[in-house]
Amino acid sequence: MLPDISLENSSKVMVGVIADTHVPDRVDGLHPDLEDILRSEKVDAILHAGDISSPAVLKQLEQIAPVFAVRGNRDWAFRNTLPWSRMLNMGGLRILLTHGQGGLGDYLVDKIWYLLDGYRPERYLKLLERRLRDEQVVIFGHTHRSLVLERDGRLFLNPGSAAFGIGKEGQPSVGILQIEEGKAAARIVNLPKIKQNGRSWRNF
């Protein structure tokens, strides 16, 4: 396991939060605008919530800021190097970073429910809450759908997929987490829609 990050002495922390980049299993590179957005937000760190797919993605992101990541269900390349979840201390807050699919049994049950009932964020929230202790912020991915939600005194953040959204209206996105004076706020930044030519990006 990688060491946890601690930015306790920083009064204000800006964090780029991304998930489900899927390079190169679905696209052959990061979204063309992703790096510029992270740089423009002047992030102090980047959290990746899994389904990275290639170690080259983390190396590329490390050119912007320190990267802390967990393994997703498609991250076979990281099976010996990244944990399924990790605890982080940032700006005085405890953060759970995980992909969000749970164990194999949870994953299979969710697949069945998805076919029967479609996407329901409540299913993922309940799965995450089973594992919580005293974390104030919960970051997850897996669904390819962005979410910012205050629930029972905790902030839940899913940045969506940095590669592609779901359905006709889906859009790639990232999250920005700001921690200041022991309080957390999050927002979603949509990346421009770009059609893929095979696995490559091209503008509309």
N, C-alpha and C positions, 0 to 999 in steps of 0.2 A: 504493500500500500504506500502511496505517496504521502509525505507529511502534510498535515492540515495547514491552511493559511491562517495567519493571525495578523490583523491590521488594527489591533485594539487602540493603538496610540493615534490613529487618524481620526480627526473630528468629522471628516466628510469622506465617504468612500463612494466612488462611481464604479459600477460593475457591469460589464457586458455579459449578457446571458444568452447562450445559444444552445440549440439542440438539433438533432436529426439532420446533420449536414449530408450524410450518405455519399461521401466521396471515397472511392469511385464506384460504389455498387449501383448507384442510380444516376449520378451526374459526375462529370469528370473533373470538376473543380468547384471551389467555393463561389457563391454568388458574386458577380463582379463588383457590386456596391458594398459588400459586407465590410471589408477592411476600412473603407473610407468612413462609413458610419461609425464604426468603433473608434476610429481615430478622432473623429469630430466630437464624439462624446467624451473624449479624454479619459477613458476608462483606466482605473488603477489595476484591475484584474479582469480576467475573462473566465466564466464558468461554463463548461460544456456538459450538458445533461444527457449525453450518450447518443448512440448510433452515429458515431464519428466515422467509423469504417476504416480509415487509413491514418497511420501515425503522421503522415505528411501534413495532415490538417492541423494537428496540434503544433507542429513545428512552424507552420506558416503563421498561426495565431500568436505564437510566442514572440514574433517580431513586433507585436503591438503592445502586449502586456503579459505578465505572468498568467499562465493557464492552469486551471484546476478542473479535472474531468472525472467522470465516472463512465462505466461501461454500460452500453445498451444491449438489447437482444440481438443485434446484428454485428456486435463488435468482437468477432472471433479473434481478430488480430491483437486484441488487448486482454485476452483471457488470463494472462499471467502477469499483467502489469497494472491494470486498473481495477479498483473495487467496484462492486455494484452500487454502493452508496458511500457517502462520507459526510462527516460533520465538519463544518467550517466556522471559525470565529472571525467575524468581520465587523469592525466599527462598534463593538460591544454587543453584537447580536449573534445568536447561534443559528446556523443555517443547515438544513438538511438538503443535500444535493443528491438526486437519484434519477434514474431514467423513468421509473414509474410503472413498469410492467409487472412488478412483483416476481414471485417464483414461477416455475414452469406450470404448476397447477393453476395459479391465478391467471397466467397468460392464456392458457387454453380455455378456461371458463369465460374469460372476457371475450375471446374470439367467438364463442357460441352466442353470448349475449349480444355482441355487436351484430351478428347476422340476424338475430331475432328482433332486436329492439333498437338498433342503430347506436350512435354515439351518445353516451350520457356521462357528463363530467363527474356526476355524483359517484359513479362506480370507482373512478380513479381516486377521488378524494377520500372515500372510505378506506380504500386499500392503503393509501399513504398514512392516514390517521392511525391505523393499527400499529404503525412502527414508530410513532412520534413519542418523544420524551418531553424535553423542555425547549425544543426549537421554536423560534419565533418566526422564521421564514422557511418555506418549503419550496424548493425549485425542482421541477420535473419536466420531462419531455414525452416522447413516445406517441402522443395522439396526433401530432402535426397540427394541432389547433391551439391558438394562443389563449391564455387565461390569466387574468389578474383578479384575485378575489380575497377579501378579508373574511375570515371564518373563525369564529370562536377565539378571537384575539390573535390569530396568526395570519400572515400574508402568504398566499399561495401564488406562485408564478410559473406559468408554462409559456416559454417564448414562442411557441409554434415551431415549425420547421424552417431552418434557414435556407432550405433548398426549394421547397414547393409546398403549397397549401393543399387542402382537400376540397374537391368539387370545383364547380365552375367559378365560384366566388372566392375560392381559396387563394391565399397570397403568402409568399414567403415572408418571414418576420423574425425579429430578434427582440429580446427584452433588455431594458435598462433598469437596473436596480440602484437606487440611491439610498445610502445610509448616512444619516446625519443626526448627531446628538442622541444616539440610541434609538432612532426611529427609522423605519424602512418605508420607502415608497417605490412603486414600480410602474412602468409604462411599456407599451408595445410600440415598436417602430417597424412599420411595414417596409419591406424591400420592394423595389420596382418589379412588376410582373415582367418576366422575360421568358419567351418561348424557348424550348430546348430543341436544337437540331440534333436529333439522336441524343447523345449525352452532353453535348456542348451547349453553351449559352449563346443566345443571339437576341437582339432587341426586337420588339414588335415592329 
